Each structure stands twice: as structure tokens, then as C-alpha cells.
């Protein structure tokens, strides 16, 4: 899956907001997801220096070196599978990192019965936006 494909999906998902006057910063869904769900363990910079680290048994990985550690290619599928819970990280032992796919699915329940809504697209867009943001955190 290419970076361009991810960008297109994220832009399409953000299209809902196109008619409103919101800043580009607010439209950065991936950054908002990261700040809301990942900073506590992975830190603002993604280097694994979040405030919850002292409570974890296993050191939180540096998310800024995923590309470097994968031969220069950002591991999109592996990151997706770790975020949505399809792949456990052996170093975690028991599952300490939340399964965000399950969390997003629970949050995707429609608020209105008479409104057409695609919960799977909601989950996929949030997950792809987060993966895109992690890709942008990579050190060069």
C-alpha cells in the first residue's frame, strides 16, 4: 500500500469537513488520533518517552525509527495490524497496548438510527490517518 493511496483515503475521509471553515491542523486526523491515544506511552515526539512508561513492564518502542529499522520502507501493513490488534508484539508479553481497532469499532456506533452510516469506513479512516501520521514522524 503506497503513501499516496493512504493520503487519498485520509483526504477522502476528511472530505466531510470540506465545507466548514477549519484549519489544516484540525483536519490532521492522524495527529489528533496520535495525541488522543498514543502520547501517554509513546510520547509527543514518538520516541517512546511518554509519561506512562514508568508503569509498563516493557520499554515502549521509538516509533520514529520504524522506516530505518525496516530497510528504508515504512512498514504500513505491520503498523496497521499492530494498531488494529491483528498482530501482537511479542515483546509486549500480555497485551498492554490497547487494540485500537476494537476501540474505534465501539466508537463507530451510529448516534442516530435514521442516518446512513458506515462504521467500517469510520474505523478504517481513523486507522489509516494514524498510520499516515506515524509515517510522517519517521526520521530521515
QUIQUIBEL-V772303 format. One record per residue. N is the residue number from 1. PSI is psi in radians with two decimals (none if undefined). Layout:
N;PSI
N;PSI
//
This chain:
1;2.19
2;2.79
3;-0.68
4;-0.75
5;-0.77
6;-0.77
7;-0.75
8;-0.76
9;-0.74
10;-0.75
11;-0.72
12;-0.73
13;-0.59
14;-0.15
15;-0.40
16;-0.58
17;0.00
18;-0.58
19;-0.22
20;2.75
21;1.48
22;2.65
23;2.80
24;-0.62
25;-0.73
26;-0.49
27;-0.07
28;1.42
29;-0.70
30;-0.76
31;-0.73
32;-0.72
33;-0.78
34;-0.83
35;-0.60
36;-0.55
37;-0.28
38;-0.46
39;-0.62
40;-0.64
41;-0.75
42;-0.18
43;2.78
44;-0.71
45;-0.18
46;0.13
47;0.12
48;0.42
49;0.62
50;2.80
51;-0.34
52;-0.14
53;-0.60
54;-0.28
55;-0.11
56;2.58
57;-0.49
58;2.40
59;2.34
60;2.32
61;2.73
62;1.93
63;-0.13
64;-0.12
65;0.29
66;-0.74
67;-0.83
68;-0.73
69;-0.05
70;0.62
71;0.47
72;0.00
73;2.29
74;2.21
75;1.30
76;-0.95
77;-0.75
78;-0.75
79;-0.76
80;-0.82
81;-0.54
82;-0.74
83;-0.81
84;-0.07
85;0.03
86;-0.45
87;2.20
88;2.56
89;2.04
90;-0.64
91;-0.32
92;-0.30
93;-2.07
94;2.86
95;1.69
96;-0.62
97;2.26
98;2.64
99;1.70
100;-0.46
101;-0.74
102;-0.72
103;-0.83
104;-0.68
105;-0.74
106;-0.64
107;-0.24
108;0.00
109;2.21
110;2.47
111;-0.38
112;2.26
113;-0.46
114;0.22
115;2.14
116;2.29
117;2.39
118;1.69
119;-0.67
120;-0.68
121;-0.67
122;-0.84
123;-0.81
124;-0.75
125;-0.76
126;-0.72
127;-0.80
128;-0.66
129;-0.71
130;-0.75
131;-0.74
132;-0.75
133;-0.73
134;-0.63
135;-0.66
136;-0.32
137;-0.18
138;2.42
139;2.58
140;none
//
